[in-house]
Amino acid sequence: MLRHVLLASLVTVSAPALANDSVAELGTGGLILSRTDAIAMESEDLFISQEKVTVDYVFRNQTDKDVDTIVAFPMPDIAGSPYEMPAIPKNDVDNFLGFEVSADGQAIKPELEHKAVAVGIDVSDELKAQNVPFYPFGDTAVKALEALPQDVADDWLDRGIIVIDEFDDGSGMKSVRTPYWQLRSTYWWRAKFPAGKTVKVAHSYQPSVGASVGLNFFNDGKFQGDGYADYKQRYCMDAAFERAVAKSAKENADGYPSLSESRIAYVLTTGGNWATGTIGKFALTIDKGDPKNIISFCGNGVEKVGPTTFRMTANDFYPERDLNILILTPSQSGSGN
């Protein structure tokens, strides 16, 4: 038997500088193989919307021997903080992206391995000993920290495991013990690629969608500033997109577009470790959600195939950059791209 490791890459990527009323997106990705000459990716069909990401693969074992694998899906790292919270679809649960996976149509129930890390040190056992959940956001963790003995809380403060969040909730100042550790989670399961056969693998999850009220690239009635330069490169904003934004601005007395941002980051460049290094047949479909929404993203040969959907296809595809999607939602009726 040949043994290889199949990894699903789900990593956090740097988000653009955002306004104070923004939440940052967590970059998401798809399955990748550890370096192997045994298995080729014949096809990948990727669908992305604000509600769901689905990825359908066809892998082929090109050898005359079965390949036993460990398949892993690392969730994005989440750092606890009282100052900023990323966009998390399902709060206060281990499976915070609602991840599901199947092989040849049969649902797989993956194992979950997770740990808590503070200042680069694994503190999982200490959290377990005090019945503190690893997920660093939500009421469950805060209530568990309230119950800590004072000597334990003091020790965790000194070691950067927790911090004290001080705020006024309207009834006076409060001091609350707050998680400051990082959650690292990985789903994994065992799989077999039979000799000379294809295996269909499908997985889905709810994406982390960053959001801003207003626009980070349009200031004082103009496209300008560092935010504009970054967005122009990141999302490939073209003249048609900018005209739609300018039109919204002209329709308002204050000269500002009545638009809000939604952002999705999908990691494509971690792939390419299978036999050929390319994807035989690659298809990408993006749904902007509403015909009035305005969308921009980078891609070659993109076609509008429906009122809200855009599609790109390629043969022997090798991803050279990650995919960043910007969707603008109007607060009142208007035209979209």
Phi, psi and omega in degrees: 000140172269144180237128178221169178242128177255122185243140172257122186266120176226100190234155176280134177243158180293131177265159177294160176299130189240159175289167183294338181264033182243156168239142186272146177275153172259126179294139180237160182213191184237188185290139171227154177259147166295159187305119182207147174259005186272323190242132176249147173266108181285324180202155173219127178241109187250129177237131181228128169222178178289340183264330188203147169242128174234140179226124179244123182243153165236114177257145176234128172279112185275359184258176178262017178232143175297148176244113174273136185226155161257124178255129183231146178230092177292125173284161178293142175296141178236121179262122177293141180194140174278352189261334183207138177234126178289169178286110182242118185299316184237104186280147172068027175224154180296315181272071191284355172252359182063042184293133175224150182213150176215159175228125183050041175082356180260124181298141178247136175255097185285156172282156177240124173244124178218157180212160178251135184231133176230126182052039178079005183248136178287118180244022184301313183299324181290321176295318178300317183298332181257011180057039177260124180294153182285327181298121192272003178240161178100167185290331185299313180293317182298317180294323178294322179290330177299329184274359182296140169301148186299322181293325178291316179300318179297319179295317181293327175296315181298328185264004176076020177280323177227166171226167176259122177263119180251129182202163177252115181267013181102344179246015182119170182291139178239147174236116187237130173292129189228138179301140176226009178275171178251132177267127175238118186235143177220127169269140179211156179204163179265143182213162177228135173253105182296149181304129175069009186248164173260152175229129177265122179241131180228138173219159182213157175197167177268123186287157170278116185250113175289156184210149174218141171275119188087186186244141180271358185237007183229112184227141177052040177076014183221157167278109185198170175089175180298325180298320180294315180298319181293315181294322180302318180282319187289320187248002179053048179296125182254183184297321180296319178298313182293326177297321179295321178292315179298322178299318178297322180294319181293333182283353182248142183297328183275356177079009178251139179296140174273068185224147173236154185264143163232137184229135177234133178243124180237127185271111179261329192283354178279354180279186174099011182266005179277187193304311184270344183081353178235166176263123183306303177230119182244134177225133178236127174238130179237131180248120182277352170098317182216139180303334181279346179290154178248134186230148174212136175198164182269136178182156179255135177065033181286134178238143173276117186249359178194176181303332182231001188244145179229144186223143176226136177231154179201150174255148182047053187278130173236115183289127180256348178209157177285163184256124176238130186241129178244122178239126178254129182249122179285144176275351175216167186300141179187175182272156179227171179260000000 
